[in-house]
Amino acid sequence: MAAANATTPLGPDAAPALVVLAGATGDLGHRIALALLGRGARVRALIRPGSAARPAVATLRAHGAEVLEVDFDDANALAQTCAGAACVVSALSGLRDVIVDAQTHLLEAAVAAGVPRFIPSDYSIDFTKLPAGSNRNLDLRREFGRRLDQAPIRATSILNGMFMDLLTGQAPVILFKIKRILYWGSVDQPLDFTSIADTAAFTAAAALDPTTPRYLRVAGEVATVRDLQASASAATGRRFRRLRAGGLWLLKLMSRVTRRLAPAPNDVFPPWQGMQYLHNMFTGLPKLAPLDNDRYPDIRWTKVQDMLTAKKVTRAARQPGN
């Protein structure tokens, strides 16, 4: 169901809503901040002490955001920064010390300040449908979600599948050099992809919408491997083929072996974590349904082909002589 007027929930003459945002110097958080400002909200971006010199901070201030340094272990100071907010949004990225511990501090501060709504840093496939132990990072989100559900505050998680921006990088499914689409399992398994920019735009709209439910699910495009093949071929003008690396059992085994040989326990996204995520997606278990793409009609969703075309133009512009 669409929200009629998410950006002005208190009426056209109401003062702009204040949104407190944690993680605003990261890629997603920065985009959320700019999207909120673009919708007329006031943004109070919380940054760690010593982060003020980062270029993203200057950009936020230039666009009108209030930037505050705060120690997440200082409960009183953190609660004061949340005072007056209509919603607290987390775009924090990390492991247990961030997703569980720091977000718990932020949640407690929001409750202490009387903030009515909280959006956690989920932004993923539907981990509520996955078995425990199948994905380390999503297990941490599930653990924090249990704490969030017990808190006296309304919560909304944004689930967006995989960031399609990663398809040619951190999650190398589209292999440009050899013109292949890498996959495991079924070639016809529907997969959910959303651009980082679209996820940020949707999150900003949801933060200003007091009627959001516990979960909102969006996908800029639902695509099978066949669809990815067609999109890559159309975007590049070159024929892409499919490369089936094996069954899902093999991908699961690869993630376990890789984790044993190169555990990298302090890395947020080690190679084996990406394998876990792809395995989750190709099983079909965390498929997003129903989708809430139409909730905010002003958002125009980026398709995989659009993203690949933009990347092709960018690469061409960087070539010598251009």
Steps between C-alpha positions, in 0.01 A plus 500: 500500500641838403557770757317809381738766631805353667714811493259720695331265750394785728344710228625752243565777758688284750865561576740271311547167673833433670668169419803385695730295279787278612750387237465804277864492385459159334380464141143399583470729802630799305243439229222464759600835652489676163168335413351615831620856442356481149162416653515804724595325823745626757788257541717458808788276400684323782869430444770346714744734679791579270298454177428866432781533245353242264393645162148360541451716810576820309254395230228434755548839661504672163159349425356618830539201731587546866802285579576402860790298636378261770640210699257210461608374843382823664132427560405850615674676213354260246148549638542876480590478132179304437277757673220634283542248220203350316711200405846360563655331197804274518725443201784365711718227354711254693500183704367425850652808661305714253189313385412368847685712756511848345148469360376392842650815649333704224169324559513561875581866435203532263268347758639723777445807281142401420560451127196322351668305220824313422638362172786251555790431267356190330491577123525139386320191380222372727710352782182422697452204264854361535618235746735616774866445411457537124638854489713663770412861421129429472506305827620820667211694348257234620647522850463878511150466355393300803619781727324754282172310514511507881560875520214752549546660159354442154749336267520462123762291320579572135573180306633556148663174390855550371644838402514465123806726500696201635423272207816603320719538808464356850250241377653418161207339323531702181850435368581760235846374407381156395141605420337247728225497762626290791243303699427193707185292516206593279527740209134594556511592870357854544741731682440844655726795411477867598748779438659674797351829384147359479533334839603834646209681334251244629648510851473878508135484398431233762673703772254784435198270485342438845285215367772249406461135605767283666647394163513666161628298205618648172685382191606732222493191279415136553726314257605147422843409366344497153380858560847607615644345185258696283565825690878468474479421128268795433707745707832412341399395151700181556362150539524371855478130580414318819757324717357250747765438764307214658215418732414684818670230704830596334459871574422418863807278520714771341388755759584262783842411361583863426396600852725232648801590283457879511269577792564878516275522809531878525407569137139603442489353148765228460466281188320221689236746620419590141472129420255456788290786367490362147415154632214647699366679192527205263309275742199725455425494874549875562304611191321825579121486488279692483686795356425856616648674195183702438479645851674824396402563135764770444782245516608372158678168535835437332522180295810284467539599135487869598773445758721309258453762228602773744810301598589455133474874437711574808771252394505645149541851636802390701679355199810692383417758237144561621 
